[in-house]
Amino acid sequence: MPTALKKNKPTPWLKDEFNASTKLIKRLCSMRLTQIIVGLLLLLLVTPFVVFFFIRPHQANHINYGVTFSNKYAQELGLDWKETYLAILDDLGVKQLRLVAYWDEIEAQRDSYDFSTIKWQLDQAQQRNIPVILITGRKTVRYPECFEPGWWNSLPNDDIKNAELYEFIKESILQLKDYSNITMWQVENEPFFPFGNCALDIKWDVLNHEIGIVRSLDSRPILVQDSGEGGVWLPTYLAGDYLGISMYRRIWFDFWGLLLGRSVYFQYPLAHWTYKIKADLVGVPYKKIIVTELQGEPWGPSSTATLSREEKDQTMSRELFIDTINYAQKSGFSDLYFWGAEWWYQEKTKLNEPFFWDTAKALLD
């Protein structure tokens, strides 16, 4: 036999070790405890895929698109807010609206109410048979988030302050409930999410009292808003009848000082299906969730009105706008309210950039 073949022939001790190892593995596999452990490991590996298959979202057969409109934000962008609003209704062709009754506008002087701004908006929407979610409360939409009147902050204690807030809620419902196109009331906006100049000031007992006032005066459902990305959801949902959530893809933020005051551009590492999975895990019915704040504008280091094109493109370029729409559609929600229609109008009329307005118009058609 050639020398090379003799060198490759397994030695007796190696063969014995292999046989011993094989017998040991067979013995371990035949043990009941080993079978149980292996079975549990396989179950742990397979279960997430099985669960995902059954509870993953499917794109809704019909999606109702809407926008949130803020007369304050339109003015911040240097726009005529009435012109902007009418363009959103008639040119953009919006089919659903979320509007806000700003407390500091309505009760600039204590016990003297002026609802003319929000009533004008509701009148225009009602003439066009456009349904409205109406927001009332202290913490509403657009930075700095809280819009209490100046005189309210000088009141001597929380009991008196809360009494004035409750009176405003009551007066809002009494003044506006005759509008048949209001389909839902929203009480406060992200009341427990730590963002805005009164973050974490609102207490559960105050919110529940506000909601109780609304229920005592009108039978329409109540929506309470939470952060889609960072909120707990279930307690907020249980406070009302519907849960409103935000849906953001890319932002500029310092994450509450965790980065030592240094803000960064950041994309949420969330797949479109995570919202459905979260809803099932925390126990919120998926059909009771409305995306009331779908990102449709930039989030940068200063007011949107002052951002450069490069800064805008960091969080809301043409490509990111299309990507966000596709992402939201795949999430499975039936109601999507865009955030940023005022900015689209500014881009179109002031900066000769009609892409965002025209794309949304085609989607809403």
ABEGO torsion letter per residue (X at the ends): XBAAAAAABBBAAAAAAAAAAAAAAAAAAABAAAAAAAAAAAAAAAAAAAAAAAABBBBBABBBBBBBBBAAAAAAAGBBAAAAAAAAAAAAGBABBBBBBBAAAABABBGBBBAAAAAAAAAAAAAAGBBBBBBBEABBBEOAGBABBAAAAABABAAAAAAAAAAAAAAAAAAAAABAABABBBBEBGAABBBEAABGABBAAAAAAAAAAAAAABABBBBBBBBAAABAGAAAAAABABBBBBBBABBBBAGGGAAGGBBBBBBBBBBAAAAAAAAAAAGBBAAABBBABBBABBBBABBAAABBAAAAAAABBAAAAAAAAAAAAAAGBABBBBBGAAAAAAAAAAAGBAAAAAAAAAAAX
